[in-house]
Amino acid sequence: MPRSAALEKIGDMLPDATLLPEPDAALYRAAAKIPGVSVVTGAKDYTGRPGIGLSFKERDGRTAWVFDKKSLDFPGSVDESLLDVGVADKAGDISAT
């Protein structure tokens, strides 16, 4: 699988994996092994939350996904942030969190 396709696939999965820490950590570790991806120790997501980033080149330049330094949870990227995540009983319901 080409590098860009692998990064696109991982990027598609990251927001959906936020409720389960193990998939976030696995996606971080997989992405970090892709050639051209570099680790950024002082990264911040769009809202300024600090973490460890994975930086890589996109069509428009470079971007970075940001992960919590200890848990490797994914709060967002330098371009966007996940502000609230919760669980609902069925599609369309609002989470109690």
Residue frames as a rotation matrix with the C-alpha (Angstrom) as fourth column:
MET 1
0.586 0.810 0.000 0.00
0.810 -0.586 0.000 0.00
0.000 0.000 -1.000 0.00
PRO 2
-0.099 -0.638 0.764 1.50
0.529 -0.684 -0.502 3.37
0.843 0.354 0.406 -0.95
ARG 3
-0.812 -0.359 -0.461 2.42
0.576 -0.359 -0.735 5.75
0.098 -0.862 0.498 1.85
SER 4
-0.857 0.491 0.153 -0.33
-0.486 -0.871 0.076 8.28
0.170 -0.009 0.985 1.07
ALA 5
-0.029 0.877 -0.480 -3.01
-0.334 0.444 0.831 5.57
0.942 0.184 0.280 0.98
ALA 6
-0.217 -0.123 -0.968 -1.85
0.743 0.622 -0.245 4.18
0.633 -0.773 -0.043 4.33
LEU 7
-0.961 -0.159 -0.226 -1.90
0.268 -0.735 -0.623 7.64
-0.067 -0.660 0.749 5.93
GLU 8
-0.581 0.812 0.046 -5.34
-0.641 -0.492 0.589 8.34
0.501 0.313 0.807 4.46
LYS 9
0.055 0.588 -0.807 -6.71
0.135 0.797 0.589 5.05
0.989 -0.142 -0.036 5.84
ILE 10
-0.488 -0.304 -0.818 -5.24
0.829 0.130 -0.543 5.73
0.271 -0.944 0.189 9.31
GLY 11
-0.993 0.104 0.049 -6.57
-0.111 -0.973 -0.203 9.30
0.027 -0.207 0.978 9.22
ASP 12
-0.278 0.946 -0.167 -10.05
-0.478 0.014 0.878 8.00
0.833 0.324 0.448 8.42
MET 13
0.116 0.300 -0.947 -9.93
0.493 0.810 0.317 5.62
0.862 -0.503 -0.054 11.40
LEU 14
-0.788 -0.602 -0.127 -8.53
0.385 -0.321 -0.865 8.00
0.481 -0.731 0.485 14.05
PRO 15
-0.625 0.567 0.537 -11.71
-0.692 -0.721 -0.044 9.98
0.363 -0.399 0.842 14.90
ASP 16
0.389 0.835 -0.390 -13.71
-0.551 0.550 0.628 6.75
0.738 -0.029 0.674 15.22
ALA 17
0.091 -0.455 -0.886 -11.16
0.470 0.804 -0.365 5.15
0.878 -0.383 0.288 17.56
THR 18
-0.364 -0.362 0.858 -11.31
-0.385 -0.781 -0.493 7.87
0.848 -0.510 0.145 20.23
LEU 19
0.505 0.626 0.595 -13.41
-0.804 0.091 0.588 5.87
0.314 -0.775 0.549 22.69
LEU 20
0.976 -0.216 -0.009 -10.98
0.211 0.940 0.269 2.96
-0.050 -0.265 0.963 22.70
PRO 21
0.615 -0.772 -0.159 -7.42
-0.620 -0.598 0.507 3.80
-0.487 -0.213 -0.847 23.74
GLU 22
0.049 -0.651 0.758 -5.85
0.164 0.754 0.636 0.63
-0.985 0.093 0.143 22.32
PRO 23
0.488 0.119 0.865 -6.78
0.852 0.148 -0.502 1.39
-0.188 0.982 -0.029 18.69
ASP 24
0.985 -0.173 0.016 -5.50
-0.168 -0.972 -0.164 4.99
0.044 0.158 -0.986 19.02
ALA 25
0.348 -0.908 0.233 -2.16
-0.547 0.005 0.837 3.71
-0.761 -0.418 -0.496 20.29
ALA 26
0.075 -0.286 0.955 -1.98
0.536 0.820 0.203 1.06
-0.841 0.496 0.214 17.56
LEU 27
0.788 0.256 0.560 -2.75
0.615 -0.385 -0.688 3.63
0.039 0.887 -0.461 14.85
TYR 28
0.823 -0.562 -0.082 -0.06
-0.515 -0.799 0.310 5.96
-0.240 -0.213 -0.947 16.28
ARG 29
0.087 -0.849 0.521 2.52
-0.253 0.487 0.836 3.18
-0.964 -0.204 -0.172 16.23
ALA 30
0.266 0.069 0.961 1.58
0.789 0.557 -0.259 2.10
-0.554 0.827 0.094 12.69
ALA 31
0.951 0.146 0.271 1.69
0.281 -0.770 -0.573 5.65
0.125 0.621 -0.773 11.32
ALA 32
0.674 -0.738 -0.049 5.03
-0.523 -0.523 0.673 6.36
-0.522 -0.427 -0.738 13.02
LYS 33
-0.003 -0.686 0.728 6.61
0.192 0.714 0.674 3.52
-0.981 0.141 0.129 11.01
ILE 34
0.734 0.329 0.593 5.57
0.626 0.010 -0.780 4.93
-0.263 0.944 -0.199 7.61
PRO 35
-0.358 -0.916 0.179 8.51
0.916 -0.307 0.259 6.47
-0.183 0.257 0.949 5.71
GLY 36
-0.515 0.076 0.854 8.30
0.389 -0.867 0.312 10.26
0.764 0.493 0.416 5.67
VAL 37
0.685 0.722 0.098 6.42
0.174 -0.293 0.940 10.51
0.707 -0.627 -0.327 8.98
SER 38
-0.480 -0.877 0.036 8.34
0.217 -0.158 -0.963 12.27
0.850 -0.455 0.266 11.74
VAL 39
0.209 0.474 -0.856 7.70
0.941 0.139 0.307 12.58
0.264 -0.870 -0.417 15.47
VAL 40
-0.227 -0.171 0.959 7.15
-0.003 -0.984 -0.176 16.10
0.974 -0.043 0.223 16.86
THR 41
-0.554 -0.073 -0.829 7.57
0.733 0.429 -0.528 16.19
0.394 -0.900 -0.185 20.64
GLY 42
-0.803 0.204 -0.561 6.04
0.264 -0.722 -0.640 19.63
-0.535 -0.662 0.525 21.30
ALA 43
-0.792 0.528 0.306 2.99
0.293 -0.111 0.950 19.38
0.535 0.842 -0.066 19.05
LYS 44
-0.731 0.664 -0.157 -0.36
-0.112 -0.344 -0.932 21.03
-0.673 -0.664 0.326 19.85
ASP 45
-0.385 0.682 0.623 -3.77
0.907 0.405 0.117 20.31
-0.172 0.610 -0.774 18.39
TYR 46
-0.271 0.314 0.910 -5.98
0.585 -0.697 0.415 23.03
0.765 0.644 0.005 16.91
THR 47
0.756 0.620 0.207 -7.23
0.186 -0.508 0.841 24.12
0.627 -0.598 -0.500 20.36
GLY 48
0.227 -0.778 0.586 -3.71
-0.703 -0.547 -0.454 24.20
0.674 -0.309 -0.671 21.82
ARG 49
0.867 0.059 0.495 -3.75
-0.416 0.631 0.654 20.93
-0.274 -0.773 0.572 23.76
PRO 50
-0.008 -0.978 -0.209 -0.17
-0.995 -0.012 0.099 19.63
-0.099 0.209 -0.973 23.96
GLY 51
0.805 0.193 0.560 0.91
-0.207 0.978 -0.039 16.19
-0.555 -0.084 0.827 22.89
ILE 52
-0.398 -0.886 0.240 3.22
-0.077 0.293 0.953 14.22
-0.914 0.361 -0.185 20.68
GLY 53
0.458 0.621 -0.636 2.70
-0.616 -0.294 -0.731 14.72
-0.641 0.727 0.248 16.97
LEU 54
-0.130 -0.434 0.892 3.18
0.606 0.677 0.418 12.72
-0.785 0.595 0.175 13.85
SER 55
0.189 0.097 -0.977 4.04
-0.455 -0.873 -0.175 15.10
-0.870 0.478 -0.121 11.04
PHE 56
-0.305 -0.264 0.915 3.81
0.646 0.649 0.402 14.25
-0.700 0.714 -0.027 7.37
LYS 57
-0.884 -0.094 -0.457 3.49
-0.246 -0.739 0.627 15.90
-0.397 0.667 0.630 3.97
GLU 58
0.061 0.931 0.361 0.06
0.523 0.279 -0.806 16.40
-0.850 0.238 -0.469 2.42
ARG 59
0.183 0.071 0.981 -0.89
0.971 -0.171 -0.168 17.95
0.156 0.983 -0.100 -0.90
ASP 60
0.800 0.285 0.527 -1.10
0.252 -0.958 0.135 21.43
0.544 0.025 -0.839 0.70
GLY 61
0.076 -0.798 0.598 2.08
-0.713 -0.463 -0.527 21.16
0.697 -0.386 -0.605 2.78
ARG 62
-0.753 -0.370 -0.544 2.81
0.110 0.744 -0.659 19.49
0.648 -0.556 -0.520 6.11
THR 63
0.319 0.817 0.481 0.31
-0.615 -0.207 0.761 18.58
0.721 -0.538 0.436 8.81
ALA 64
-0.820 -0.565 -0.088 0.44
-0.296 0.550 -0.781 16.68
0.490 -0.614 -0.619 12.10
TRP 65
0.406 0.826 -0.390 -1.83
0.064 0.400 0.914 14.42
0.912 -0.396 0.110 14.06
VAL 66
-0.401 -0.505 0.764 -1.50
-0.697 -0.373 -0.612 15.04
0.595 -0.778 -0.203 17.80
PHE 67
0.274 0.405 -0.872 -1.69
0.248 0.847 0.471 12.31
0.929 -0.345 0.132 20.44
ASP 68
0.871 0.020 0.491 -1.69
-0.464 -0.299 0.834 12.46
0.163 -0.954 -0.252 24.25
LYS 69
0.002 -0.997 -0.074 1.91
-0.863 0.035 -0.505 11.87
0.506 0.065 -0.860 25.42
LYS 70
-0.596 -0.254 0.762 1.01
-0.720 0.590 -0.366 9.20
-0.356 -0.766 -0.535 27.98
SER 71
-0.024 0.717 0.697 -2.10
-0.176 0.683 -0.709 7.42
-0.984 -0.140 0.110 26.70
LEU 72
-0.935 -0.337 0.112 -1.66
0.098 0.059 0.993 8.04
-0.341 0.940 -0.022 22.95
ASP 73
0.098 0.992 0.077 -5.34
0.715 -0.016 -0.699 9.07
-0.692 0.124 -0.711 22.77
PHE 74
-0.652 -0.273 0.707 -6.07
0.741 -0.427 0.519 11.16
0.160 0.862 0.481 19.68
PRO 75
-0.148 0.619 -0.772 -7.50
0.540 -0.603 -0.587 14.61
-0.829 -0.503 -0.244 20.56
GLY 76
0.864 0.480 -0.148 -7.07
0.134 -0.505 -0.853 16.00
-0.484 0.717 -0.501 17.05
SER 77
0.199 -0.785 0.587 -4.60
0.977 0.110 -0.184 17.48
0.080 0.610 0.788 14.63
VAL 78
-0.711 -0.493 -0.501 -2.99
0.521 -0.848 0.096 20.84
-0.473 -0.193 0.860 14.07
ASP 79
-0.917 0.372 0.145 -5.94
-0.083 -0.533 0.842 21.63
0.390 0.760 0.519 11.77
GLU 80
0.092 0.993 0.074 -8.88
-0.482 -0.021 0.876 20.33
0.872 -0.117 0.476 13.86
SER 81
-0.869 -0.336 0.363 -9.77
-0.464 0.303 -0.832 19.07
0.169 -0.892 -0.419 17.34
LEU 82
-0.195 0.798 -0.571 -12.19
0.380 0.598 0.706 16.57
0.904 -0.079 -0.419 18.78
LEU 83
-0.523 -0.013 0.852 -13.89
-0.551 -0.758 -0.349 18.53
0.651 -0.652 0.389 21.56
ASP 84
-0.243 0.507 0.827 -16.40
-0.853 0.294 -0.431 16.06
-0.461 -0.810 0.361 22.97
VAL 85
-0.525 0.063 -0.849 -16.86
-0.495 0.789 0.365 12.37
0.692 0.612 -0.383 22.40
GLY 86
-0.432 0.434 0.791 -19.52
-0.783 0.255 -0.568 10.20
-0.448 -0.864 0.230 23.98
VAL 87
-0.986 0.159 -0.041 -21.63
0.130 0.908 0.398 7.09
0.101 0.387 -0.917 23.59
ALA 88
-0.366 0.931 0.016 -25.34
-0.920 -0.359 -0.159 7.01
-0.142 -0.072 0.987 22.75
ASP 89
-0.197 0.380 0.904 -27.76
-0.231 0.878 -0.419 4.10
-0.953 -0.291 -0.085 22.79
LYS 90
0.223 0.278 0.934 -28.67
0.816 0.470 -0.335 4.51
-0.533 0.838 -0.122 19.11
ALA 91
-0.683 -0.488 0.543 -27.85
0.725 -0.542 0.425 6.67
0.087 0.684 0.724 16.11
GLY 92
-0.149 0.598 0.788 -29.29
0.305 -0.730 0.612 10.16
0.941 0.332 -0.074 16.45
ASP 93
0.780 0.365 -0.508 -29.39
0.569 -0.075 0.819 10.12
0.261 -0.928 -0.266 20.25
ILE 94
0.402 -0.640 0.655 -27.33
-0.470 -0.758 -0.453 12.63
0.786 -0.126 -0.605 22.19
SER 95
-0.188 -0.606 -0.773 -24.68
0.450 0.646 -0.616 11.26
0.873 -0.464 0.151 24.52
ALA 96
0.820 0.490 -0.297 -25.12
0.446 -0.220 0.867 11.73
0.359 -0.844 -0.399 28.27
THR 97
0.052 -0.888 -0.458 -21.51
0.981 -0.042 0.191 12.94
-0.189 -0.459 0.868 28.64
